[in-house]
């Protein structure tokens, strides 16, 4: 059993559909009004049927009051890290400290190349992501004197001025599945953000994958609890009888979430489906019940 002790977070994973542009914004507002903690959006800049996620994040931030916002996850090959750092800090300042940075090494390389991005191998993508995280954090670090200089294999920054400083310590959540990406997450990430449906064996994969993150964190001189464990659940449904993970009545959802938190250390639960009624019920009924179950067990 692994419980990293983080407070539980609950959120939505919204599809930025371009042919119904207000839908994504309305779902963000619903997420906010439902008392959830996070609203996140896919980022696929090469997908013509999607809104640009960076633009959508800014628009949604202006329409919401309390919810934190993030891409889920940012496509790094089409978002230069120094520019991304300034954009993230700017949105964090404008939103009152409500932006978090979900970040991925890249996927759908044909689409990335078609948009002018570099086509990288999986290994190159991992190393480029590691460089990018260093650049981003250096740009946010306004306590250090002098410009940012990074002469890497993938990114070159030669004297860029630091800042602006974000309104709060923006978390870097890494979308990761393979061993090298999990190791990177443990070494330099603030959170691990995969999707349950993409894990090799579903929840059964969590002990092994958590262990890789933990080992890398410890090797880097960090505590495993320094890395929050988040999870997307793309196929969810409220139904009278329990048919599977997050497919059943409220009580089953709450008990399953509590089990994932206490047994596998998950502490942020983000649901897809783009259904406002499900989002509202998630916030009103599931989140409070799951928090109560976890608090009760931790109190023992």
C-alpha beads as a LAMMPS data file, in Angstrom:
LAMMPS data file: protein, C-alpha beads

300 atoms
299 bonds

1 atom types
1 bond types

-500.0 500.0 xlo xhi
-500.0 500.0 ylo yhi
-500.0 500.0 zlo zhi

Masses

1 110.0

Atoms # bond

1 1 1 0.000 0.000 0.000
2 1 1 1.243 3.476 -0.896
3 1 1 -0.292 6.711 0.318
4 1 1 1.769 9.811 -0.334
5 1 1 -0.476 11.902 1.903
6 1 1 -1.543 14.584 -0.573
7 1 1 -4.875 16.341 -0.331
8 1 1 -7.303 14.979 -2.902
9 1 1 -8.045 16.994 -6.048
10 1 1 -10.891 16.467 -8.491
11 1 1 -11.281 17.817 -11.994
12 1 1 -12.463 17.519 -15.577
13 1 1 -10.730 16.656 -18.853
14 1 1 -12.398 18.702 -21.598
15 1 1 -12.229 18.204 -25.369
16 1 1 -11.528 21.576 -27.082
17 1 1 -13.884 20.958 -30.005
18 1 1 -13.664 23.787 -32.541
19 1 1 -17.086 23.319 -34.146
20 1 1 -18.715 24.003 -30.755
21 1 1 -16.258 26.543 -29.348
22 1 1 -18.383 27.622 -26.385
23 1 1 -18.830 24.037 -25.188
24 1 1 -15.308 23.808 -23.779
25 1 1 -15.682 27.158 -22.030
26 1 1 -19.090 26.219 -20.635
27 1 1 -17.662 22.965 -19.283
28 1 1 -14.858 24.919 -17.600
29 1 1 -17.439 27.191 -15.972
30 1 1 -19.462 24.137 -14.891
31 1 1 -16.328 22.602 -13.385
32 1 1 -15.658 25.797 -11.468
33 1 1 -19.222 26.172 -10.187
34 1 1 -19.327 22.510 -9.167
35 1 1 -16.543 23.119 -6.670
36 1 1 -13.983 20.974 -8.467
37 1 1 -10.299 21.801 -8.282
38 1 1 -9.065 21.432 -11.868
39 1 1 -10.178 21.924 -15.438
40 1 1 -7.833 20.545 -18.080
41 1 1 -7.838 20.530 -21.873
42 1 1 -6.212 18.318 -24.477
43 1 1 -3.425 20.010 -26.430
44 1 1 -3.101 18.867 -30.036
45 1 1 -2.015 21.909 -32.097
46 1 1 -1.870 19.788 -35.261
47 1 1 -5.563 18.833 -34.926
48 1 1 -7.621 21.228 -37.077
49 1 1 -10.876 20.198 -35.388
50 1 1 -9.622 21.468 -32.002
51 1 1 -9.299 24.967 -30.612
52 1 1 -5.804 26.143 -29.772
53 1 1 -5.391 25.091 -26.171
54 1 1 -3.171 27.981 -25.082
55 1 1 -5.816 30.456 -26.273
56 1 1 -8.602 28.425 -24.671
57 1 1 -6.784 28.300 -21.324
58 1 1 -6.550 32.086 -21.201
59 1 1 -10.196 32.507 -22.188
60 1 1 -11.368 29.916 -19.644
61 1 1 -9.252 31.482 -16.905
62 1 1 -11.069 34.775 -17.469
63 1 1 -14.454 33.054 -17.209
64 1 1 -13.723 31.137 -13.981
65 1 1 -12.907 32.163 -10.425
66 1 1 -11.502 29.330 -8.320
67 1 1 -10.640 26.319 -10.445
68 1 1 -7.015 25.691 -11.475
69 1 1 -6.334 25.206 -15.193
70 1 1 -3.862 23.112 -17.164
71 1 1 -3.248 21.543 -20.530
72 1 1 -3.494 17.783 -20.337
73 1 1 -0.775 17.738 -21.546
74 1 1 1.086 20.490 -23.454
75 1 1 2.656 19.294 -26.700
76 1 1 6.235 20.394 -26.074
77 1 1 7.559 19.988 -29.656
78 1 1 5.210 22.768 -30.799
79 1 1 5.598 24.988 -27.703
80 1 1 9.166 26.387 -27.365
81 1 1 10.063 26.141 -23.661
82 1 1 11.286 29.712 -23.097
83 1 1 8.120 31.119 -24.685
84 1 1 6.012 28.551 -22.840
85 1 1 7.571 29.633 -19.529
86 1 1 6.559 33.267 -20.091
87 1 1 3.081 32.271 -21.245
88 1 1 2.581 30.061 -18.186
89 1 1 3.797 32.733 -15.777
90 1 1 1.630 35.366 -17.479
91 1 1 -1.508 33.245 -17.217
92 1 1 -0.705 32.386 -13.612
93 1 1 -0.422 36.088 -12.774
94 1 1 -3.598 37.001 -14.641
95 1 1 -5.595 34.183 -13.023
96 1 1 -4.401 34.827 -9.485
97 1 1 -2.182 31.757 -9.238
98 1 1 -4.488 29.208 -10.860
99 1 1 -2.343 27.788 -13.661
100 1 1 -0.458 24.478 -13.614
101 1 1 1.774 23.135 -16.391
102 1 1 0.945 19.696 -17.735
103 1 1 3.760 18.754 -20.090
104 1 1 4.397 15.921 -22.538
105 1 1 7.334 14.889 -24.700
106 1 1 5.161 14.701 -27.808
107 1 1 3.058 12.209 -29.726
108 1 1 1.507 11.973 -33.205
109 1 1 4.813 12.889 -34.813
110 1 1 3.400 13.076 -38.347
111 1 1 1.099 15.862 -37.196
112 1 1 3.916 17.603 -35.329
113 1 1 6.196 17.458 -38.377
114 1 1 3.392 18.734 -40.617
115 1 1 3.163 21.822 -38.373
116 1 1 6.894 22.479 -38.590
117 1 1 7.980 20.730 -35.402
118 1 1 11.000 18.472 -35.130
119 1 1 10.396 14.757 -35.479
120 1 1 12.131 13.032 -32.569
121 1 1 12.583 9.447 -31.479
122 1 1 11.105 8.411 -28.145
123 1 1 14.500 8.672 -26.456
124 1 1 15.193 12.078 -27.971
125 1 1 11.793 13.268 -26.798
126 1 1 12.641 12.340 -23.202
127 1 1 15.915 14.245 -23.278
128 1 1 14.311 17.259 -24.963
129 1 1 11.666 17.312 -22.228
130 1 1 14.314 17.211 -19.513
131 1 1 16.083 20.180 -21.118
132 1 1 12.810 22.059 -21.515
133 1 1 11.840 21.688 -17.856
134 1 1 15.215 23.122 -16.850
135 1 1 14.754 26.088 -19.206
136 1 1 11.228 26.759 -17.984
137 1 1 12.201 26.723 -14.315
138 1 1 15.201 28.957 -14.986
139 1 1 12.951 31.545 -16.669
140 1 1 10.645 31.496 -13.608
141 1 1 13.589 31.894 -11.202
142 1 1 13.873 35.628 -10.703
143 1 1 15.981 35.275 -7.541
144 1 1 19.061 34.271 -9.528
145 1 1 21.068 37.086 -11.062
146 1 1 21.899 37.241 -14.755
147 1 1 20.199 35.887 -17.836
148 1 1 19.284 32.288 -18.571
149 1 1 21.861 30.370 -20.552
150 1 1 21.168 26.856 -21.702
151 1 1 23.246 25.241 -24.432
152 1 1 21.646 21.862 -24.929
153 1 1 21.225 19.422 -27.758
154 1 1 17.603 20.416 -28.349
155 1 1 17.210 23.939 -26.929
156 1 1 19.466 26.978 -27.008
157 1 1 18.846 29.927 -24.694
158 1 1 21.558 32.566 -24.642
159 1 1 21.036 35.298 -22.075
160 1 1 17.225 35.479 -21.942
161 1 1 16.029 37.717 -19.130
162 1 1 14.303 35.961 -16.244
163 1 1 10.642 36.441 -15.484
164 1 1 7.944 37.206 -15.048
165 1 1 7.778 35.356 -11.762
166 1 1 4.563 33.295 -11.481
167 1 1 1.995 34.178 -8.836
168 1 1 2.546 30.778 -7.189
169 1 1 4.890 27.819 -7.617
170 1 1 3.511 26.361 -10.841
171 1 1 3.513 22.571 -10.727
172 1 1 5.023 20.693 -13.675
173 1 1 2.923 17.569 -14.248
174 1 1 4.435 15.091 -16.700
175 1 1 2.417 12.801 -18.939
176 1 1 4.439 9.570 -18.801
177 1 1 4.067 5.829 -19.434
178 1 1 7.382 4.300 -20.482
179 1 1 10.288 3.615 -18.075
180 1 1 12.500 6.540 -19.146
181 1 1 9.647 9.018 -18.913
182 1 1 8.645 7.669 -15.510
183 1 1 12.249 8.082 -14.363
184 1 1 12.295 11.664 -15.642
185 1 1 9.064 12.331 -13.770
186 1 1 10.543 11.089 -10.530
187 1 1 13.770 13.035 -11.016
188 1 1 12.411 16.455 -12.016
189 1 1 8.590 16.446 -12.133
190 1 1 6.103 17.760 -9.595
191 1 1 3.442 15.310 -10.706
192 1 1 2.728 12.256 -12.844
193 1 1 -0.309 12.676 -15.148
194 1 1 -1.267 9.597 -17.203
195 1 1 -4.664 8.214 -18.275
196 1 1 -5.977 5.021 -16.710
197 1 1 -7.120 3.648 -20.066
198 1 1 -3.569 3.872 -21.434
199 1 1 -1.849 2.018 -18.595
200 1 1 -0.666 -1.405 -19.796
201 1 1 -2.781 -3.333 -17.286
202 1 1 -5.005 -0.624 -15.908
203 1 1 -4.793 -0.138 -12.148
204 1 1 -2.705 -3.313 -11.849
205 1 1 0.154 -1.375 -13.480
206 1 1 0.267 1.229 -10.712
207 1 1 2.607 -0.505 -8.209
208 1 1 5.304 -1.079 -10.827
209 1 1 4.971 2.366 -12.409
210 1 1 4.869 4.128 -9.052
211 1 1 8.002 2.241 -8.047
212 1 1 9.888 3.575 -11.075
213 1 1 8.890 7.128 -10.187
214 1 1 9.817 6.565 -6.527
215 1 1 13.232 5.070 -7.325
216 1 1 14.110 7.946 -9.648
217 1 1 12.978 10.498 -7.071
218 1 1 15.150 8.942 -4.378
219 1 1 18.120 8.693 -6.751
220 1 1 17.748 12.433 -7.383
221 1 1 17.732 13.163 -3.648
222 1 1 13.988 13.731 -3.487
223 1 1 11.191 12.077 -1.532
224 1 1 8.653 10.020 -3.508
225 1 1 5.955 12.235 -2.002
226 1 1 7.460 15.199 -3.856
227 1 1 5.698 13.837 -6.953
228 1 1 1.893 14.058 -6.900
229 1 1 0.128 11.191 -8.670
230 1 1 -2.727 12.385 -10.889
231 1 1 -4.935 10.260 -13.139
232 1 1 -7.294 10.826 -16.053
233 1 1 -10.346 8.602 -16.378
234 1 1 -11.778 8.960 -19.857
235 1 1 -14.620 6.419 -19.714
236 1 1 -16.859 7.179 -16.745
237 1 1 -20.560 6.738 -16.089
238 1 1 -23.046 6.949 -13.266
239 1 1 -25.306 3.874 -13.298
240 1 1 -27.450 2.000 -10.756
241 1 1 -25.117 -0.986 -10.438
242 1 1 -21.333 -1.115 -10.429
243 1 1 -19.931 -2.387 -13.725
244 1 1 -16.315 -1.349 -13.375
245 1 1 -13.984 1.466 -12.437
246 1 1 -15.960 4.733 -12.186
247 1 1 -18.925 3.030 -13.809
248 1 1 -21.647 2.688 -11.205
249 1 1 -23.389 4.520 -8.353
250 1 1 -21.873 7.391 -6.369
251 1 1 -20.932 5.140 -3.466
252 1 1 -18.946 2.830 -5.750
253 1 1 -17.128 5.788 -7.327
254 1 1 -16.233 7.166 -3.902
255 1 1 -15.005 3.835 -2.569
256 1 1 -12.954 3.139 -5.695
257 1 1 -11.333 6.573 -5.552
258 1 1 -10.556 6.148 -1.854
259 1 1 -8.964 2.779 -2.592
260 1 1 -6.810 4.232 -5.374
261 1 1 -5.707 7.025 -3.035
262 1 1 -4.871 4.810 -0.059
263 1 1 -3.477 1.789 -1.914
264 1 1 -1.757 3.425 -4.895
265 1 1 -1.145 7.035 -3.879
266 1 1 -3.356 8.693 -6.471
267 1 1 -4.447 12.112 -5.261
268 1 1 -5.972 13.858 -8.287
269 1 1 -8.869 12.376 -10.235
270 1 1 -9.732 13.956 -13.586
271 1 1 -12.739 12.726 -15.567
272 1 1 -13.485 12.973 -19.278
273 1 1 -16.737 12.598 -21.139
274 1 1 -17.656 16.270 -21.628
275 1 1 -20.969 15.805 -19.791
276 1 1 -21.988 18.726 -17.547
277 1 1 -24.344 16.612 -15.409
278 1 1 -21.562 14.121 -14.668
279 1 1 -19.178 16.947 -13.763
280 1 1 -21.745 18.483 -11.419
281 1 1 -22.448 15.173 -9.689
282 1 1 -18.733 14.448 -9.427
283 1 1 -18.260 17.708 -7.537
284 1 1 -21.416 17.606 -5.428
285 1 1 -21.510 13.946 -4.407
286 1 1 -18.378 11.968 -5.239
287 1 1 -15.633 14.382 -4.184
288 1 1 -16.970 15.046 -0.648
289 1 1 -17.663 11.358 -0.013
290 1 1 -14.240 10.244 -1.267
291 1 1 -12.478 12.901 0.812
292 1 1 -14.379 11.754 3.901
293 1 1 -13.452 8.100 3.343
294 1 1 -9.762 8.919 2.881
295 1 1 -9.669 11.273 5.876
296 1 1 -11.284 8.600 8.052
297 1 1 -8.745 5.947 7.044
298 1 1 -5.814 8.314 7.421
299 1 1 -7.108 9.267 10.860
300 1 1 -6.738 5.680 11.968

Bonds

1 1 1 2
2 1 2 3
3 1 3 4
4 1 4 5
5 1 5 6
6 1 6 7
7 1 7 8
8 1 8 9
9 1 9 10
10 1 10 11
11 1 11 12
12 1 12 13
13 1 13 14
14 1 14 15
15 1 15 16
16 1 16 17
17 1 17 18
18 1 18 19
19 1 19 20
20 1 20 21
21 1 21 22
22 1 22 23
23 1 23 24
24 1 24 25
25 1 25 26
26 1 26 27
27 1 27 28
28 1 28 29
29 1 29 30
30 1 30 31
31 1 31 32
32 1 32 33
33 1 33 34
34 1 34 35
35 1 35 36
36 1 36 37
37 1 37 38
38 1 38 39
39 1 39 40
40 1 40 41
41 1 41 42
42 1 42 43
43 1 43 44
44 1 44 45
45 1 45 46
46 1 46 47
47 1 47 48
48 1 48 49
49 1 49 50
50 1 50 51
51 1 51 52
52 1 52 53
53 1 53 54
54 1 54 55
55 1 55 56
56 1 56 57
57 1 57 58
58 1 58 59
59 1 59 60
60 1 60 61
61 1 61 62
62 1 62 63
63 1 63 64
64 1 64 65
65 1 65 66
66 1 66 67
67 1 67 68
68 1 68 69
69 1 69 70
70 1 70 71
71 1 71 72
72 1 72 73
73 1 73 74
74 1 74 75
75 1 75 76
76 1 76 77
77 1 77 78
78 1 78 79
79 1 79 80
80 1 80 81
81 1 81 82
82 1 82 83
83 1 83 84
84 1 84 85
85 1 85 86
86 1 86 87
87 1 87 88
88 1 88 89
89 1 89 90
90 1 90 91
91 1 91 92
92 1 92 93
93 1 93 94
94 1 94 95
95 1 95 96
96 1 96 97
97 1 97 98
98 1 98 99
99 1 99 100
100 1 100 101
101 1 101 102
102 1 102 103
103 1 103 104
104 1 104 105
105 1 105 106
106 1 106 107
107 1 107 108
108 1 108 109
109 1 109 110
110 1 110 111
111 1 111 112
112 1 112 113
113 1 113 114
114 1 114 115
115 1 115 116
116 1 116 117
117 1 117 118
118 1 118 119
119 1 119 120
120 1 120 121
121 1 121 122
122 1 122 123
123 1 123 124
124 1 124 125
125 1 125 126
126 1 126 127
127 1 127 128
128 1 128 129
129 1 129 130
130 1 130 131
131 1 131 132
132 1 132 133
133 1 133 134
134 1 134 135
135 1 135 136
136 1 136 137
137 1 137 138
138 1 138 139
139 1 139 140
140 1 140 141
141 1 141 142
142 1 142 143
143 1 143 144
144 1 144 145
145 1 145 146
146 1 146 147
147 1 147 148
148 1 148 149
149 1 149 150
150 1 150 151
151 1 151 152
152 1 152 153
153 1 153 154
154 1 154 155
155 1 155 156
156 1 156 157
157 1 157 158
158 1 158 159
159 1 159 160
160 1 160 161
161 1 161 162
162 1 162 163
163 1 163 164
164 1 164 165
165 1 165 166
166 1 166 167
167 1 167 168
168 1 168 169
169 1 169 170
170 1 170 171
171 1 171 172
172 1 172 173
173 1 173 174
174 1 174 175
175 1 175 176
176 1 176 177
177 1 177 178
178 1 178 179
179 1 179 180
180 1 180 181
181 1 181 182
182 1 182 183
183 1 183 184
184 1 184 185
185 1 185 186
186 1 186 187
187 1 187 188
188 1 188 189
189 1 189 190
190 1 190 191
191 1 191 192
192 1 192 193
193 1 193 194
194 1 194 195
195 1 195 196
196 1 196 197
197 1 197 198
198 1 198 199
199 1 199 200
200 1 200 201
201 1 201 202
202 1 202 203
203 1 203 204
204 1 204 205
205 1 205 206
206 1 206 207
207 1 207 208
208 1 208 209
209 1 209 210
210 1 210 211
211 1 211 212
212 1 212 213
213 1 213 214
214 1 214 215
215 1 215 216
216 1 216 217
217 1 217 218
218 1 218 219
219 1 219 220
220 1 220 221
221 1 221 222
222 1 222 223
223 1 223 224
224 1 224 225
225 1 225 226
226 1 226 227
227 1 227 228
228 1 228 229
229 1 229 230
230 1 230 231
231 1 231 232
232 1 232 233
233 1 233 234
234 1 234 235
235 1 235 236
236 1 236 237
237 1 237 238
238 1 238 239
239 1 239 240
240 1 240 241
241 1 241 242
242 1 242 243
243 1 243 244
244 1 244 245
245 1 245 246
246 1 246 247
247 1 247 248
248 1 248 249
249 1 249 250
250 1 250 251
251 1 251 252
252 1 252 253
253 1 253 254
254 1 254 255
255 1 255 256
256 1 256 257
257 1 257 258
258 1 258 259
259 1 259 260
260 1 260 261
261 1 261 262
262 1 262 263
263 1 263 264
264 1 264 265
265 1 265 266
266 1 266 267
267 1 267 268
268 1 268 269
269 1 269 270
270 1 270 271
271 1 271 272
272 1 272 273
273 1 273 274
274 1 274 275
275 1 275 276
276 1 276 277
277 1 277 278
278 1 278 279
279 1 279 280
280 1 280 281
281 1 281 282
282 1 282 283
283 1 283 284
284 1 284 285
285 1 285 286
286 1 286 287
287 1 287 288
288 1 288 289
289 1 289 290
290 1 290 291
291 1 291 292
292 1 292 293
293 1 293 294
294 1 294 295
295 1 295 296
296 1 296 297
297 1 297 298
298 1 298 299
299 1 299 300
